[in-house]
Amino acid sequence: KVLPGFGEIFRMLSYEQVGAAAMLSRATAGVYKNKVVFSTPGSPDAVQLAVEKLILPEIQHLAWELIR
């Protein structure tokens, strides 16, 4: 199951840092076999952005949604 909001919000945040090149990002997330999977761009700054602004703030909520 795809979590489309992850890629959309990532590109919005990335746009603030890198400008229009953010639209080229294929960042995505989803749930596969009861596990949350994140695919982020390879640049260290992009990974840091995803982890700090999107993944860590919501990881407990995501985990809860998987087990409820």
N, CA, C and O atoms as a Tinker XYZ file with bonds, in Angstrom:
   272  protein
     1  N      0.858000   -1.179000    0.000000    73     2
     2  CA     0.000000    0.000000    0.000000    64     1     3
     3  C      0.899000    1.236000    0.000000    63     2     4     5
     4  O      1.750000    1.396000    0.875000    81     3
     5  N      0.708000    2.075000   -0.953000    73     3     6
     6  CA     1.525000    3.280000   -1.100000    64     5     7
     7  C      1.018000    4.375000   -0.156000    63     6     8     9
     8  O     -0.188000    4.538000    0.035000    81     7
     9  N      1.952000    5.113000    0.425000    73     7    10
    10  CA     1.635000    6.294000    1.232000    64     9    11
    11  C      1.998000    7.524000    0.395000    63    10    12    13
    12  O      3.088000    8.074000    0.556000    81    11
    13  N      1.102000    7.964000   -0.496000    73    11    14
    14  CA     1.437000    9.018000   -1.447000    64    13    15
    15  C      1.849000   10.331000   -0.797000    63    14    16    17
    16  O      2.631000   11.082000   -1.379000    81    15
    17  N      1.347000   10.622000    0.379000    73    15    18
    18  CA     1.680000   11.882000    1.042000    64    17    19
    19  C      3.161000   12.036000    1.338000    63    18    20    21
    20  O      3.681000   13.152000    1.356000    81    19
    21  N      3.851000   10.908000    1.572000    73    19    22
    22  CA     5.283000   10.990000    1.877000    64    21    23
    23  C      6.051000   11.652000    0.738000    63    22    24    25
    24  O      6.793000   12.608000    0.962000    81    23
    25  N      5.877000   11.151000   -0.472000    73    23    26
    26  CA     6.600000   11.709000   -1.620000    64    25    27
    27  C      6.210000   13.148000   -1.901000    63    26    28    29
    28  O      7.053000   13.979000   -2.237000    81    27
    29  N      4.919000   13.433000   -1.761000    73    27    30
    30  CA     4.447000   14.794000   -2.021000    64    29    31
    31  C      5.053000   15.784000   -1.027000    63    30    32    33
    32  O      5.552000   16.840000   -1.414000    81    31
    33  N      5.003000   15.434000    0.247000    73    31    34
    34  CA     5.550000   16.355000    1.263000    64    33    35
    35  C      7.060000   16.429000    1.154000    63    34    36    37
    36  O      7.642000   17.497000    1.341000    81    35
    37  N      7.710000   15.298000    0.852000    73    35    38
    38  CA     9.163000   15.333000    0.681000    64    37    39
    39  C      9.547000   16.301000   -0.431000    63    38    40    41
    40  O     10.458000   17.111000   -0.263000    81    39
    41  N      8.859000   16.222000   -1.557000    73    39    42
    42  CA     9.186000   17.125000   -2.671000    64    41    43
    43  C      8.932000   18.583000   -2.306000    63    42    44    45
    44  O      9.678000   19.465000   -2.731000    81    43
    45  N      7.890000   18.847000   -1.524000    73    43    46
    46  CA     7.616000   20.215000   -1.089000    64    45    47
    47  C      8.757000   20.734000   -0.211000    63    46    48    49
    48  O      9.244000   21.847000   -0.412000    81    47
    49  N      9.178000   19.923000    0.763000    73    47    50
    50  CA    10.271000   20.331000    1.639000    64    49    51
    51  C     11.584000   20.458000    0.862000    63    50    52    53
    52  O     12.370000   21.377000    1.090000    81    51
    53  N     11.798000   19.537000   -0.039000    73    51    54
    54  CA    13.014000   19.554000   -0.842000    64    53    55
    55  C     13.060000   20.782000   -1.753000    63    54    56    57
    56  O     14.123000   21.354000   -1.990000    81    55
    57  N     11.902000   21.171000   -2.253000    73    55    58
    58  CA    11.820000   22.355000   -3.108000    64    57    59
    59  C     12.353000   23.584000   -2.377000    63    58    60    61
    60  O     13.012000   24.432000   -2.978000    81    59
    61  N     12.067000   23.676000   -1.081000    73    59    62
    62  CA    12.553000   24.811000   -0.287000    64    61    63
    63  C     14.080000   24.838000   -0.232000    63    62    64    65
    64  O     14.674000   25.905000   -0.075000    81    63
    65  N     14.722000   23.672000   -0.360000    73    63    66
    66  CA    16.178000   23.588000   -0.281000    64    65    67
    67  C     16.868000   23.642000   -1.642000    63    66    68    69
    68  O     17.895000   24.302000   -1.799000    81    67
    69  N     16.295000   22.940000   -2.629000    73    67    70
    70  CA    17.010000   22.812000   -3.907000    64    69    71
    71  C     16.282000   23.416000   -5.094000    63    70    72    73
    72  O     16.812000   23.427000   -6.204000    81    71
    73  N     15.085000   23.913000   -4.877000    73    71    74
    74  CA    14.342000   24.525000   -5.972000    64    73    75
    75  C     13.663000   23.498000   -6.857000    63    74    76    77
    76  O     13.305000   22.410000   -6.406000    81    75
    77  N     13.491000   23.854000   -8.117000    73    75    78
    78  CA    12.700000   23.062000   -9.058000    64    77    79
    79  C     13.233000   21.647000   -9.281000    63    78    80    81
    80  O     12.480000   20.768000   -9.701000    81    79
    81  N     14.507000   21.415000   -9.009000    73    79    82
    82  CA    15.057000   20.061000   -9.167000    64    81    83
    83  C     14.346000   19.056000   -8.267000    63    82    84    85
    84  O     14.431000   17.851000   -8.506000    81    83
    85  N     13.655000   19.521000   -7.250000    73    83    86
    86  CA    12.931000   18.627000   -6.342000    64    85    87
    87  C     11.878000   17.807000   -7.073000    63    86    88    89
    88  O     11.550000   16.703000   -6.638000    81    87
    89  N     11.344000   18.324000   -8.172000    73    87    90
    90  CA    10.302000   17.582000   -8.886000    64    89    91
    91  C     10.826000   16.290000   -9.492000    63    90    92    93
    92  O     10.035000   15.427000   -9.871000    81    91
    93  N     12.131000   16.138000   -9.590000    73    91    94
    94  CA    12.724000   14.927000  -10.154000    64    93    95
    95  C     12.820000   13.796000   -9.138000    63    94    96    97
    96  O     13.120000   12.658000   -9.498000    81    95
    97  N     12.570000   14.103000   -7.879000    73    95    98
    98  CA    12.687000   13.109000   -6.821000    64    97    99
    99  C     11.636000   12.013000   -6.970000    63    98   100   101
   100  O     10.476000   12.281000   -7.282000    81    99
   101  N     12.065000   10.781000   -6.742000    73    99   102
   102  CA    11.142000    9.647000   -6.747000    64   101   103
   103  C     10.926000    9.119000   -5.328000    63   102   104   105
   104  O     10.579000    7.953000   -5.142000    81   103
   105  N     11.131000    9.974000   -4.335000    73   103   106
   106  CA    10.923000    9.555000   -2.948000    64   105   107
   107  C      9.518000    9.003000   -2.794000    63   106   108   109
   108  O      8.549000    9.568000   -3.302000    81   107
   109  N      9.428000    7.886000   -2.083000    73   107   110
   110  CA     8.125000    7.260000   -1.875000    64   109   111
   111  C      8.167000    6.443000   -0.595000    63   110   112   113
   112  O      9.237000    6.167000   -0.051000    81   111
   113  N      7.019000    6.071000   -0.135000    73   111   114
   114  CA     6.919000    5.219000    1.053000    64   113   115
   115  C      5.672000    4.361000    0.914000    63   114   116   117
   116  O      4.760000    4.664000    0.144000    81   115
   117  N      5.664000    3.295000    1.674000    73   115   118
   118  CA     4.505000    2.430000    1.642000    64   117   119
   119  C      4.588000    1.360000    2.708000    63   118   120   121
   120  O      5.526000    1.321000    3.504000    81   119
   121  N      3.600000    0.503000    2.708000    73   119   122
   122  CA     3.549000   -0.620000    3.634000    64   121   123
   123  C      3.588000   -1.893000    2.795000    63   122   124   125
   124  O      2.827000   -2.052000    1.841000    81   123
   125  N      4.491000   -2.794000    3.174000    73   123   126
   126  CA     4.642000   -4.069000    2.481000    64   125   127
   127  C      4.813000   -5.156000    3.527000    63   126   128   129
   128  O      5.738000   -5.096000    4.337000    81   127
   129  N      3.938000   -6.141000    3.521000    73   127   130
   130  CA     3.983000   -7.244000    4.486000    64   129   131
   131  C      4.090000   -6.732000    5.925000    63   130   132   133
   132  O      4.925000   -7.199000    6.701000    81   131
   133  N      3.246000   -5.782000    6.262000    73   131   134
   134  CA     3.172000   -5.197000    7.608000    64   133   135
   135  C      4.452000   -4.493000    8.048000    63   134   136   137
   136  O      4.742000   -4.415000    9.242000    81   135
   137  N      5.208000   -3.988000    7.098000    73   135   138
   138  CA     6.403000   -3.195000    7.394000    64   137   139
   139  C      6.329000   -1.895000    6.609000    63   138   140   141
   140  O      5.916000   -1.877000    5.450000    81   139
   141  N      6.737000   -0.804000    7.258000    73   139   142
   142  CA     6.782000    0.479000    6.567000    64   141   143
   143  C      8.113000    0.565000    5.830000    63   142   144   145
   144  O      9.169000    0.323000    6.414000    81   143
   145  N      8.060000    0.909000    4.554000    73   143   146
   146  CA     9.247000    0.990000    3.703000    64   145   147
   147  C      9.353000    2.410000    3.160000    63   146   148   149
   148  O      8.384000    2.960000    2.636000    81   147
   149  N     10.549000    2.999000    3.292000    73   147   150
   150  CA    10.804000    4.333000    2.773000    64   149   151
   151  C     11.874000    4.249000    1.703000    63   150   152   153
   152  O     12.883000    3.564000    1.875000    81   151
   153  N     11.654000    4.940000    0.607000    73   151   154
   154  CA    12.661000    5.056000   -0.442000    64   153   155
   155  C     12.965000    6.537000   -0.600000    63   154   156   157
   156  O     12.113000    7.321000   -1.018000    81   155
   157  N     14.189000    6.903000   -0.259000    73   155   158
   158  CA    14.580000    8.312000   -0.310000    64   157   159
   159  C     15.685000    8.506000   -1.340000    63   158   160   161
   160  O     16.361000    7.544000   -1.709000    81   159
   161  N     15.876000    9.720000   -1.803000    73   159   162
   162  CA    16.987000    9.993000   -2.718000    64   161   163
   163  C     18.321000    9.677000   -2.046000    63   162   164   165
   164  O     18.407000    9.617000   -0.819000    81   163
   165  N     19.347000    9.480000   -2.846000    73   163   166
   166  CA    20.638000    9.055000   -2.324000    64   165   167
   167  C     21.504000   10.136000   -1.709000    63   166   168   169
   168  O     22.478000    9.817000   -1.028000    81   167
   169  N     21.190000   11.386000   -1.920000    73   167   170
   170  CA    22.049000   12.432000   -1.370000    64   169   171
   171  C     21.915000   12.464000    0.152000    63   170   172   173
   172  O     20.805000   12.371000    0.676000    81   171
   173  N     23.032000   12.593000    0.864000    73   171   174
   174  CA    22.977000   12.629000    2.331000    64   173   175
   175  C     22.044000   13.715000    2.873000    63   174   176   177
   176  O     21.341000   13.494000    3.858000    81   175
   177  N     22.037000   14.881000    2.235000    73   175   178
   178  CA    21.154000   15.958000    2.697000    64   177   179
   179  C     19.682000   15.588000    2.517000    63   178   180   181
   180  O     18.850000   15.921000    3.360000    81   179
   181  N     19.363000   14.908000    1.432000    73   179   182
   182  CA    17.978000   14.505000    1.179000    64   181   183
   183  C     17.529000   13.443000    2.179000    63   182   184   185
   184  O     16.401000   13.483000    2.671000    81   183
   185  N     18.411000   12.501000    2.473000    73   183   186
   186  CA    18.087000   11.466000    3.449000    64   185   187
   187  C     17.881000   12.104000    4.826000    63   186   188   189
   188  O     16.938000   11.758000    5.538000    81   187
   189  N     18.749000   13.020000    5.190000    73   187   190
   190  CA    18.617000   13.714000    6.475000    64   189   191
   191  C     17.293000   14.463000    6.550000    63   190   192   193
   192  O     16.614000   14.421000    7.576000    81   191
   193  N     16.926000   15.138000    5.486000    73   191   194
   194  CA    15.653000   15.851000    5.428000    64   193   195
   195  C     14.491000   14.888000    5.659000    63   194   196   197
   196  O     13.606000   15.163000    6.469000    81   195
   197  N     14.494000   13.771000    4.955000    73   195   198
   198  CA    13.407000   12.804000    5.087000    64   197   199
   199  C     13.324000   12.232000    6.496000    63   198   200   201
   200  O     12.238000   12.118000    7.064000    81   199
   201  N     14.461000   11.879000    7.049000    73   199   202
   202  CA    14.470000   11.275000    8.385000    64   201   203
   203  C     14.030000   12.273000    9.439000    63   202   204   205
   204  O     13.170000   11.966000   10.266000    81   203
   205  N     14.612000   13.468000    9.416000    73   203   206
   206  CA    14.343000   14.445000   10.471000    64   205   207
   207  C     12.959000   15.078000   10.380000    63   206   208   209
   208  O     12.321000   15.313000   11.406000    81   207
   209  N     12.492000   15.352000    9.180000    73   207   210
   210  CA    11.241000   16.091000    9.022000    64   209   211
   211  C     10.010000   15.211000    8.809000    63   210   212   213
   212  O      8.890000   15.629000    9.102000    81   211
   213  N     10.210000   14.005000    8.304000    73   211   214
   214  CA     9.052000   13.168000    7.974000    64   213   215
   215  C      9.009000   11.836000    8.716000    63   214   216   217
   216  O      7.985000   11.486000    9.302000    81   215
   217  N     10.095000   11.106000    8.697000    73   215   218
   218  CA    10.062000    9.750000    9.237000    64   217   219
   219  C     10.022000    9.741000   10.763000    63   218   220   221
   220  O      9.093000    9.187000   11.350000    81   219
   221  N     11.009000   10.341000   11.406000    73   219   222
   222  CA    11.049000   10.295000   12.868000    64   221   223
   223  C      9.836000   10.929000   13.541000    63   222   224   225
   224  O      9.333000   10.372000   14.517000    81   223
   225  N      9.344000   12.073000   13.061000    73   223   226
   226  CA     8.175000   12.653000   13.728000    64   225   227
   227  C      6.911000   11.784000   13.649000    63   226   228   229
   228  O      6.010000   11.946000   14.472000    81   227
   229  N      6.828000   10.879000   12.691000    73   227   230
   230  CA     5.607000   10.085000   12.507000    64   229   231
   231  C      5.790000    8.589000   12.698000    63   230   232   233
   232  O      4.834000    7.832000   12.525000    81   231
   233  N      6.996000    8.136000   13.051000    73   231   234
   234  CA     7.247000    6.696000   13.092000    64   233   235
   235  C      6.354000    5.984000   14.115000    63   234   236   237
   236  O      5.881000    4.879000   13.848000    81   235
   237  N      6.120000    6.589000   15.263000    73   235   238
   238  CA     5.252000    5.936000   16.254000    64   237   239
   239  C      3.817000    5.838000   15.743000    63   238   240   241
   240  O      3.145000    4.825000   15.940000    81   239
   241  N      3.361000    6.887000   15.092000    73   239   242
   242  CA     2.008000    6.871000   14.530000    64   241   243
   243  C      1.884000    5.786000   13.462000    63   242   244   245
   244  O      0.902000    5.044000   13.424000    81   243
   245  N      2.892000    5.705000   12.598000    73   243   246
   246  CA     2.880000    4.680000   11.552000    64   245   247
   247  C      2.882000    3.275000   12.156000    63   246   248   249
   248  O      2.152000    2.396000   11.698000    81   247
   249  N      3.703000    3.072000   13.183000    73   247   250
   250  CA     3.765000    1.767000   13.839000    64   249   251
   251  C      2.413000    1.429000   14.452000    63   250   252   253
   252  O      1.953000    0.292000   14.348000    81   251
   253  N      1.771000    2.406000   15.089000    73   251   254
   254  CA     0.471000    2.183000   15.679000    64   253   255
   255  C     -0.555000    1.772000   14.620000    63   254   256   257
   256  O     -1.343000    0.850000   14.835000    81   255
   257  N     -0.538000    2.454000   13.491000    73   255   258
   258  CA    -1.482000    2.132000   12.434000    64   257   259
   259  C     -1.297000    0.710000   11.911000    63   258   260   261
   260  O     -2.261000    0.079000   11.476000    81   259
   261  N     -0.070000    0.204000   11.952000    73   259   262
   262  CA     0.182000   -1.156000   11.471000    64   261   263
   263  C     -0.383000   -2.218000   12.413000    63   262   264   265
   264  O     -0.827000   -3.274000   11.963000    81   263
   265  N     -0.367000   -1.941000   13.716000    73   263   266
   266  CA    -0.778000   -2.975000   14.676000    64   265   267
   267  C     -2.225000   -2.858000   15.139000    63   266   268   269
   268  O     -2.739000   -3.776000   15.779000    81   267
   269  N     -2.877000   -1.776000   14.834000    73   267   270
   270  CA    -4.235000   -1.612000   15.353000    64   269   271
   271  C     -5.237000   -2.466000   14.641000    63   270   272
   272  O     -6.422000   -2.433000   14.971000    81   271
